[in-house]
Every structure is written in C-alpha cells, then in structure tokens.
Amino acid sequence: MEVLFEGTAGPYGLPVPGCPCASCARVPAPRRPTRVLVDGRPVAPGGSVVSADGGRLLYAAPEPVPGRGGGSGDGPYDVVLIDVLDRPERLGDLRRRGLVSGRTHVVAVGIDHRVPSEAELERRLALWGVRAVPDGTVLDPRGAAPAPPRLPRRTLLLGGARSGKSAEAELRLLAEPEVVYVATGPSGDGDPEWRERVRAHRERRPAHWGTAETTDVAALLESAAAPLLVDGLGTWVAAVLDECGAWEGGPAALAGAEERCDELVAAWRRVRTPVVAVSDEVGLGVVPATPGGRLFRDVLGRLNQRLAAESEDVALVVAGRLLPLPL
C-alpha cells in the first residue's frame, strides 16, 4: 500500500484565504485542502481501503465508525487518517475498540486554524500519538509507526477561575481508550447555576469515559486501572473541610483535614496509572478577608506544593495558555 498526501488541510487550505486570524498569520508552510491517494486512487472521508498487499486504511469520518474492523477482517488498521482537531475523543474510541494499535500510523488531516499555532498543533498531536505530514508525503505503512504517546505518571495543572485548566486536563486524555473522570464537587442539588455548570462539564466529556463522583480520591488512586482525571482539588479541599468540621472546629478538626491531605499525597505518590489533577492556584491574590477564606487558601496551597513535588509534569494555565513549571 502506498499512501500519497497531496494535501492535508481543511477544505479551504491553510492559511484560509482572506482570514485575518492570528493562527493563519503564523502558518510557516502552506497546506492544500486534504486529498489522499491510496495506490493512486483517492479515498473519501468515511471510506476504508484494503490494498492488494493486504494493507488496511481508514479515513475516519466526523461521525463514529460503525462496527469493528471494517474492510476485510477485524483488528487494527495499518493507517488511520483523522481530523483529530474535531472531537479527538473519536481517536480514543477507535483505540478502545481495537481499531488503532501501537502499530497503526495515525495521520492528521483537515488541519486548519482551530489551533493558534504550528507549535500548539505539534504539542496536541504528540499528546494524542498522531503525526502531521507535509503535503507531498508518500507513506509506506510497512515502516515502523511512531511510538504511541506515553503520558506522565502524575500531572498537576494549576490555574485561576476560568483559566482553561479543566479544558487542558481533558485535552491531555482525549485520545486515551479508557479514562475515569473523578468529580469531587457537589452535584448542584438546590443550586441551579452550579447544576448547569456540572451539566456542561458532563456533556463536554467523551461518552466512553467513566465517572466517579466522590471525595475518596485516595482510594481511587490506590485502585485505579485506567487513567484518572481529578477535577478538582479545590472542591475536594472544601468538601474535606466540611466533612471534618474544620471551618470552625478548631485544631483537632483541622488535624483531621490535614490527615486526609496526607492520605491523598501518599496515594498520589504510589499511583500506577496516569493521573491528571486540576487545582486552583490560590497564591496570586490578596490575603482573604475571612478566617474561612484564609483556612482554605492555606490548606489548598500546602497541598498544591506537596503534590507538585511528587509530580513529573506541573503547569500553570493562564487565559488558556500553558506555562510549564520546571523544577
């Protein structure tokens, strides 16, 4: 099977003609609209091809791929073409269903200005185990596929309110075949505005992800068999302070909350599957005016420092921009 990429961009090419956006202004090398030939014949979105030598290619359509396998026989495809900027969780579903393996060449098509720069495109593709190729590339699937992504064991993402930290955490895991979303906040009963926030978060998550609504995060870390996304530690600390009666309960109640933090840090240190946790950065504002506010800031701030010290990857998210925090 020979795969020729005559073009790899969206339907208008890249940069998009006449588009004034910053992404189009930053394009280092133009791309033509996606056109892919397999053994000299064009393949359309939603199509699968089996070549004379038995090679199998899927051009994933925007809607889910029906059934399992496709073409002739089951098992992973040799090549998958996918507009991964549109619902990258579709790639995670393909992996979950055994249609994409570590030997599959996954190539991005439909590339356009949905990401702000080529560097951000490369970062996301690296997270998802996808490659981008220049127009004119000829791919021989018999060659070794790029190594699948290796997630850091422990990732801590910090940020202020509406910074984009939750969206960044989800982006890290969208192409994984199995993920458990750990929701530590209240369900929103009795608070319509909070309930709407919870609903929006649920709808944004991939349908094949599992969900655990709990404050016993340490137990989940100890027993996890799939990657975890913990969102977030700020609501977890608030709930623990509630459960321990620490808001007004004096030193003994606060000691109970600190013991829960110790348990979480110990489980974070021992976790065997990748985990991404979201937390609020509480050290950039003024000193809170209330004792409860100062208590929350102090407990969460100390927890953030301890988890960061035990994490391979720590970053601050500001206005949707990622700032890695090296040691």
The 8 nearest C-alpha neighbors of each residue, nearest first, counted from 0:
[[1, 50, 54, 38, 52, 2, 139, 37],
 [0, 2, 38, 139, 37, 138, 3, 137],
 [3, 1, 37, 138, 137, 36, 38, 0],
 [4, 2, 137, 36, 35, 136, 5, 138],
 [5, 3, 35, 135, 6, 136, 134, 34],
 [4, 6, 135, 34, 134, 35, 3, 33],
 [7, 5, 33, 31, 34, 134, 32, 4],
 [6, 8, 33, 108, 109, 32, 134, 31],
 [9, 7, 110, 109, 32, 12, 33, 30],
 [8, 10, 109, 32, 12, 110, 111, 11],
 [9, 11, 32, 12, 8, 33, 109, 31],
 [12, 10, 9, 15, 32, 13, 16, 8],
 [11, 13, 32, 31, 8, 9, 15, 30],
 [14, 12, 15, 30, 29, 111, 8, 31],
 [13, 15, 23, 12, 16, 29, 26, 111],
 [14, 16, 13, 18, 12, 11, 17, 23],
 [17, 15, 18, 14, 11, 13, 12, 23],
 [16, 18, 15, 19, 14, 20, 23, 11],
 [17, 19, 15, 16, 20, 23, 14, 24],
 [20, 18, 17, 21, 23, 24, 22, 15],
 [21, 19, 22, 23, 18, 24, 112, 115],
 [22, 20, 24, 23, 25, 19, 115, 116],
 [21, 23, 115, 25, 24, 116, 112, 20],
 [24, 22, 14, 25, 26, 21, 20, 112],
 [23, 25, 21, 22, 26, 20, 19, 14],
 [24, 26, 22, 23, 27, 116, 21, 117],
 [25, 27, 23, 28, 24, 14, 29, 22],
 [28, 26, 25, 29, 117, 24, 116, 23],
 [29, 27, 26, 30, 13, 133, 14, 25],
 [30, 28, 13, 14, 26, 31, 27, 12],
 [31, 29, 13, 8, 12, 7, 6, 134],
 [30, 32, 6, 12, 8, 7, 33, 13],
 [33, 31, 8, 12, 10, 6, 9, 7],
 [34, 32, 7, 6, 8, 109, 9, 108],
 [33, 35, 6, 5, 4, 32, 7, 36],
 [34, 36, 4, 41, 3, 5, 42, 33],
 [37, 35, 41, 40, 3, 39, 2, 42],
 [36, 38, 2, 40, 39, 1, 41, 3],
 [39, 37, 1, 40, 0, 36, 2, 50],
 [38, 40, 36, 37, 41, 3, 1, 2],
 [41, 39, 36, 37, 38, 42, 35, 2],
 [42, 40, 36, 35, 37, 43, 39, 34],
 [41, 43, 35, 36, 46, 40, 37, 44],
 [42, 44, 46, 45, 41, 58, 35, 34],
 [45, 43, 60, 58, 46, 59, 42, 61],
 [46, 44, 60, 59, 58, 43, 47, 57],
 [47, 45, 58, 44, 43, 57, 42, 48],
 [48, 46, 57, 56, 70, 58, 45, 69],
 [47, 49, 56, 55, 50, 70, 57, 46],
 [50, 48, 55, 54, 53, 70, 56, 51],
 [51, 49, 53, 54, 52, 0, 48, 55],
 [50, 52, 53, 49, 54, 0, 38, 55],
 [51, 53, 50, 54, 0, 49, 55, 1],
 [54, 52, 50, 51, 49, 55, 0, 71],
 [55, 53, 50, 49, 52, 0, 77, 56],
 [54, 56, 49, 76, 77, 48, 53, 50],
 [57, 55, 78, 48, 47, 79, 76, 77],
 [58, 56, 47, 79, 59, 46, 80, 78],
 [57, 59, 80, 44, 45, 46, 79, 47],
 [60, 58, 81, 45, 57, 44, 80, 61],
 [59, 61, 45, 44, 62, 58, 63, 64],
 [62, 60, 63, 59, 85, 82, 45, 44],
 [61, 63, 60, 64, 59, 45, 89, 65],
 [64, 62, 65, 61, 89, 60, 59, 92],
 [63, 65, 62, 66, 59, 60, 45, 93],
 [66, 64, 63, 67, 69, 62, 68, 45],
 [67, 65, 64, 68, 69, 96, 63, 73],
 [66, 68, 69, 73, 65, 96, 98, 74],
 [67, 69, 73, 74, 98, 72, 70, 75],
 [70, 68, 67, 71, 73, 72, 47, 66],
 [69, 71, 47, 49, 48, 72, 68, 55],
 [72, 70, 69, 73, 49, 68, 55, 53],
 [73, 71, 68, 70, 69, 74, 67, 75],
 [74, 72, 68, 67, 69, 71, 75, 98],
 [73, 75, 68, 98, 97, 76, 72, 67],
 [76, 74, 98, 99, 97, 100, 77, 68],
 [77, 75, 55, 78, 56, 98, 99, 103],
 [76, 78, 103, 55, 56, 104, 54, 140],
 [79, 77, 104, 56, 76, 103, 105, 57],
 [80, 78, 105, 57, 56, 58, 104, 106],
 [81, 79, 58, 106, 107, 105, 59, 57],
 [82, 80, 59, 83, 107, 108, 58, 79],
 [83, 81, 108, 109, 84, 107, 85, 110],
 [82, 84, 87, 85, 81, 107, 86, 90],
 [85, 83, 82, 87, 86, 113, 110, 109],
 [84, 86, 83, 82, 87, 61, 89, 88],
 [85, 87, 88, 89, 84, 83, 61, 82],
 [88, 86, 83, 89, 90, 85, 84, 173],
 [87, 89, 173, 91, 174, 90, 86, 205],
 [90, 88, 92, 87, 91, 86, 93, 63],
 [91, 89, 93, 88, 174, 92, 87, 94],
 [92, 90, 174, 176, 175, 88, 94, 89],
 [91, 93, 95, 89, 94, 90, 176, 96],
 [94, 92, 90, 96, 98, 95, 91, 99],
 [95, 93, 99, 91, 97, 176, 92, 96],
 [94, 96, 176, 92, 93, 97, 91, 177],
 [97, 95, 93, 94, 98, 92, 67, 99],
 [96, 98, 94, 99, 95, 75, 74, 93],
 [97, 99, 75, 93, 96, 94, 74, 76],
 [100, 98, 94, 75, 97, 103, 93, 76],
 [101, 99, 102, 103, 75, 94, 97, 98],
 [100, 102, 103, 147, 146, 99, 144, 145],
 [103, 101, 100, 144, 104, 77, 143, 99],
 [104, 102, 77, 100, 78, 101, 99, 105],
 [103, 105, 78, 144, 77, 79, 106, 102],
 [106, 104, 79, 129, 78, 103, 80, 130],
 [107, 105, 130, 80, 129, 131, 104, 79],
 [108, 106, 131, 81, 82, 80, 130, 83],
 [109, 107, 7, 82, 110, 81, 8, 33],
 [108, 110, 9, 8, 82, 7, 33, 111],
 [111, 109, 8, 9, 108, 7, 107, 82],
 [112, 110, 9, 113, 13, 8, 109, 12],
 [111, 113, 114, 22, 23, 115, 110, 13],
 [114, 112, 111, 115, 84, 22, 110, 85],
 [113, 115, 112, 116, 120, 119, 22, 111],
 [116, 114, 22, 112, 113, 119, 21, 117],
 [117, 115, 119, 118, 22, 114, 25, 120],
 [116, 118, 120, 119, 121, 26, 115, 27],
 [119, 117, 121, 116, 120, 122, 115, 123],
 [118, 120, 122, 116, 121, 117, 123, 114],
 [119, 121, 117, 123, 118, 122, 124, 114],
 [120, 122, 118, 124, 119, 123, 125, 117],
 [123, 121, 119, 125, 120, 124, 118, 126],
 [124, 122, 126, 120, 125, 121, 119, 127],
 [123, 125, 129, 127, 121, 126, 122, 128],
 [124, 126, 128, 122, 123, 127, 121, 129],
 [127, 125, 123, 124, 128, 148, 171, 122],
 [126, 128, 124, 174, 125, 129, 148, 123],
 [127, 129, 148, 147, 125, 126, 124, 130],
 [130, 128, 124, 105, 127, 106, 125, 107],
 [129, 131, 106, 107, 124, 105, 132, 128],
 [132, 130, 107, 106, 133, 129, 108, 124],
 [131, 133, 136, 130, 134, 106, 7, 107],
 [134, 132, 136, 135, 131, 7, 30, 4],
 [133, 135, 6, 5, 136, 4, 7, 30],
 [134, 136, 5, 4, 133, 137, 3, 6],
 [137, 135, 4, 134, 133, 3, 138, 132],
 [138, 136, 3, 2, 4, 135, 139, 1],
 [139, 137, 2, 140, 1, 136, 3, 4],
 [138, 140, 141, 1, 142, 2, 0, 137],
 [141, 139, 142, 138, 77, 78, 104, 0],
 [140, 142, 139, 143, 0, 77, 144, 54],
 [143, 141, 140, 139, 144, 138, 104, 145],
 [144, 142, 145, 141, 102, 140, 104, 146],
 [143, 145, 104, 102, 103, 146, 142, 101],
 [146, 144, 147, 143, 104, 128, 130, 102],
 [145, 147, 144, 148, 101, 128, 102, 149],
 [148, 146, 128, 101, 145, 149, 127, 129],
 [149, 147, 128, 126, 150, 127, 146, 125],
 [150, 148, 147, 151, 126, 146, 128, 152],
 [149, 151, 148, 152, 273, 126, 171, 153],
 [150, 152, 153, 311, 273, 154, 149, 312],
 [151, 153, 273, 274, 150, 272, 311, 154],
 [152, 154, 310, 274, 151, 311, 273, 275],
 [153, 155, 275, 312, 313, 310, 274, 276],
 [156, 154, 313, 276, 275, 277, 312, 157],
 [157, 155, 277, 314, 313, 315, 276, 278],
 [158, 156, 315, 278, 280, 279, 277, 316],
 [159, 157, 316, 280, 279, 315, 162, 164],
 [158, 160, 162, 280, 279, 161, 157, 317],
 [159, 161, 162, 158, 279, 163, 164, 280],
 [162, 160, 163, 159, 164, 318, 158, 319],
 [161, 163, 318, 317, 159, 160, 164, 319],
 [162, 164, 319, 166, 161, 165, 167, 316],
 [165, 163, 167, 166, 316, 162, 158, 168],
 [166, 164, 168, 167, 163, 169, 277, 230],
 [165, 167, 169, 163, 168, 164, 170, 319],
 [168, 166, 170, 164, 165, 169, 163, 171],
 [169, 167, 165, 171, 170, 166, 164, 275],
 [168, 170, 166, 171, 167, 172, 173, 165],
 [169, 171, 167, 173, 168, 172, 166, 123],
 [172, 170, 168, 169, 173, 126, 167, 127],
 [173, 171, 175, 169, 170, 174, 168, 178],
 [174, 172, 88, 170, 175, 87, 169, 171],
 [173, 175, 91, 88, 127, 90, 172, 87],
 [174, 176, 91, 172, 177, 173, 178, 94],
 [175, 177, 95, 91, 94, 92, 174, 178],
 [178, 176, 175, 225, 208, 226, 95, 179],
 [179, 177, 226, 208, 225, 227, 209, 180],
 [178, 180, 209, 227, 210, 208, 181, 228],
 [179, 181, 210, 228, 227, 209, 211, 182],
 [180, 182, 229, 211, 228, 212, 210, 230],
 [183, 181, 212, 230, 184, 211, 180, 213],
 [182, 184, 235, 214, 213, 212, 234, 231],
 [183, 185, 234, 182, 186, 235, 231, 238],
 [186, 184, 187, 183, 188, 234, 182, 193],
 [185, 187, 188, 194, 184, 197, 193, 212],
 [188, 186, 194, 193, 190, 185, 189, 191],
 [187, 189, 190, 186, 194, 191, 185, 193],
 [188, 190, 187, 191, 194, 193, 186, 192],
 [189, 191, 187, 193, 188, 192, 194, 195],
 [192, 190, 194, 193, 195, 189, 187, 188],
 [191, 193, 195, 194, 190, 196, 187, 197],
 [194, 192, 196, 187, 195, 190, 191, 197],
 [193, 195, 187, 191, 197, 196, 192, 190],
 [196, 194, 198, 192, 193, 197, 191, 199],
 [195, 197, 193, 199, 194, 198, 200, 192],
 [196, 198, 194, 200, 195, 199, 201, 193],
 [199, 197, 195, 201, 196, 200, 194, 202],
 [200, 198, 196, 202, 201, 197, 195, 203],
 [201, 199, 197, 203, 198, 202, 196, 204],
 [200, 202, 198, 203, 204, 199, 197, 205],
 [201, 203, 199, 204, 200, 198, 205, 206],
 [204, 202, 200, 201, 199, 205, 198, 206],
 [203, 205, 201, 202, 206, 200, 208, 169],
 [206, 204, 207, 208, 88, 203, 173, 202],
 [205, 207, 208, 204, 209, 202, 88, 203],
 [206, 208, 205, 209, 92, 177, 178, 176],
 [209, 207, 178, 206, 205, 179, 177, 210],
 [208, 210, 179, 180, 178, 207, 211, 177],
 [211, 209, 180, 179, 181, 212, 208, 182],
 [212, 210, 181, 213, 182, 180, 179, 209],
 [211, 213, 182, 181, 183, 210, 214, 184],
 [214, 212, 183, 215, 211, 182, 216, 181],
 [213, 215, 183, 216, 235, 238, 212, 239],
 [216, 214, 213, 217, 218, 219, 183, 263],
 [215, 217, 219, 214, 218, 220, 213, 263],
 [216, 218, 263, 220, 266, 219, 215, 221],
 [219, 217, 221, 220, 216, 215, 222, 266],
 [220, 218, 216, 222, 221, 217, 223, 215],
 [219, 221, 217, 223, 218, 270, 222, 266],
 [220, 222, 218, 219, 266, 270, 223, 217],
 [221, 223, 219, 220, 218, 224, 270, 271],
 [224, 222, 220, 219, 225, 221, 272, 226],
 [223, 225, 272, 222, 226, 271, 227, 220],
 [226, 224, 223, 178, 177, 272, 227, 179],
 [227, 225, 273, 178, 272, 274, 179, 177],
 [228, 226, 274, 179, 178, 180, 229, 275],
 [227, 229, 180, 275, 276, 181, 274, 179],
 [230, 228, 276, 181, 231, 277, 275, 227],
 [231, 229, 277, 182, 276, 181, 228, 183],
 [230, 232, 277, 229, 278, 233, 234, 183],
 [231, 233, 235, 278, 234, 236, 277, 230],
 [234, 232, 236, 235, 231, 278, 279, 237],
 [233, 235, 237, 184, 236, 232, 231, 183],
 [236, 234, 232, 238, 233, 183, 237, 214],
 [237, 235, 239, 233, 238, 234, 232, 240],
 [236, 238, 234, 240, 235, 239, 241, 233],
 [237, 239, 241, 235, 236, 240, 234, 242],
 [240, 238, 242, 236, 241, 237, 243, 256],
 [239, 241, 245, 237, 243, 238, 242, 256],
 [242, 240, 238, 244, 239, 243, 237, 245],
 [241, 243, 239, 244, 240, 238, 245, 256],
 [242, 244, 240, 245, 241, 252, 256, 239],
 [245, 243, 241, 248, 242, 246, 252, 240],
 [244, 246, 248, 252, 253, 240, 243, 247],
 [245, 247, 244, 248, 291, 240, 241, 294],
 [248, 246, 245, 249, 244, 291, 252, 253],
 [249, 247, 245, 252, 244, 246, 250, 253],
 [248, 250, 252, 251, 247, 253, 245, 246],
 [251, 249, 253, 252, 254, 248, 245, 255],
 [252, 250, 254, 253, 249, 255, 248, 245],
 [253, 251, 245, 255, 248, 254, 250, 243],
 [252, 254, 245, 250, 256, 255, 251, 257],
 [253, 255, 257, 251, 252, 256, 250, 258],
 [254, 256, 258, 252, 253, 257, 243, 259],
 [257, 255, 253, 259, 258, 254, 240, 243],
 [256, 258, 260, 254, 259, 255, 253, 261],
 [259, 257, 261, 255, 260, 256, 254, 262],
 [260, 258, 262, 256, 257, 261, 263, 255],
 [259, 261, 257, 263, 258, 262, 264, 256],
 [262, 260, 258, 264, 259, 263, 265, 257],
 [263, 261, 259, 265, 260, 264, 266, 258],
 [262, 264, 217, 260, 266, 261, 265, 267],
 [263, 265, 267, 261, 266, 262, 268, 260],
 [264, 266, 268, 262, 267, 263, 261, 269],
 [265, 267, 269, 263, 268, 217, 264, 220],
 [268, 266, 264, 270, 265, 269, 263, 220],
 [267, 269, 265, 266, 270, 309, 264, 310],
 [270, 268, 266, 267, 271, 265, 221, 220],
 [269, 271, 267, 220, 268, 272, 221, 266],
 [272, 270, 269, 273, 152, 223, 221, 224],
 [271, 273, 226, 270, 225, 152, 274, 224],
 [274, 272, 152, 226, 153, 151, 150, 227],
 [275, 273, 227, 153, 226, 228, 152, 154],
 [274, 276, 154, 228, 155, 153, 229, 227],
 [277, 275, 229, 155, 228, 230, 156, 154],
 [278, 276, 231, 156, 230, 157, 155, 229],
 [279, 277, 232, 157, 231, 233, 156, 280],
 [278, 280, 158, 157, 159, 233, 281, 277],
 [279, 281, 158, 157, 159, 282, 278, 283],
 [282, 280, 296, 283, 279, 300, 284, 299],
 [281, 283, 280, 284, 300, 296, 285, 286],
 [282, 284, 281, 285, 280, 159, 286, 158],
 [285, 283, 282, 286, 281, 287, 280, 159],
 [284, 286, 287, 283, 282, 288, 281, 293],
 [285, 287, 288, 284, 293, 292, 282, 296],
 [288, 286, 292, 293, 289, 285, 290, 296],
 [287, 289, 286, 292, 290, 293, 285, 291],
 [290, 288, 292, 291, 287, 293, 294, 286],
 [289, 291, 293, 292, 294, 288, 287, 246],
 [292, 290, 294, 289, 293, 246, 295, 247],
 [291, 293, 289, 295, 287, 294, 290, 296],
 [292, 294, 296, 290, 287, 291, 295, 297],
 [293, 295, 291, 297, 292, 296, 290, 298],
 [296, 294, 292, 298, 293, 297, 299, 291],
 [297, 295, 293, 299, 294, 298, 300, 281],
 [296, 298, 300, 294, 295, 299, 293, 301],
 [299, 297, 295, 301, 300, 296, 294, 302],
 [300, 298, 302, 296, 301, 297, 295, 303],
 [301, 299, 297, 303, 302, 298, 296, 281],
 [300, 302, 304, 298, 303, 299, 297, 305],
 [303, 301, 299, 305, 304, 300, 306, 298],
 [304, 302, 300, 306, 301, 305, 307, 299],
 [305, 303, 307, 301, 302, 306, 308, 300],
 [304, 306, 302, 308, 307, 303, 301, 309],
 [307, 305, 309, 303, 308, 304, 302, 264],
 [308, 306, 310, 304, 309, 305, 303, 313],
 [307, 309, 305, 306, 310, 304, 311, 303],
 [308, 310, 306, 307, 268, 305, 311, 267],
 [311, 309, 153, 307, 312, 308, 154, 306],
 [310, 312, 153, 151, 154, 152, 313, 309],
 [313, 311, 154, 310, 155, 153, 151, 314],
 [314, 312, 155, 324, 154, 156, 323, 307],
 [315, 313, 323, 324, 156, 322, 157, 316],
 [314, 316, 157, 322, 158, 156, 321, 323],
 [317, 315, 321, 158, 320, 164, 162, 319],
 [316, 318, 162, 320, 319, 158, 315, 321],
 [319, 317, 162, 320, 163, 316, 161, 321],
 [318, 320, 163, 317, 162, 316, 321, 164],
 [321, 319, 317, 318, 316, 322, 163, 162],
 [320, 322, 316, 315, 323, 319, 314, 317],
 [321, 323, 315, 314, 316, 324, 320, 317],
 [324, 322, 314, 325, 313, 315, 321, 312],
 [325, 323, 314, 313, 322, 326, 315, 312],
 [326, 324, 323, 313, 312, 314, 311, 322],
 [325, 324, 308, 313, 307, 311, 312, 323]]
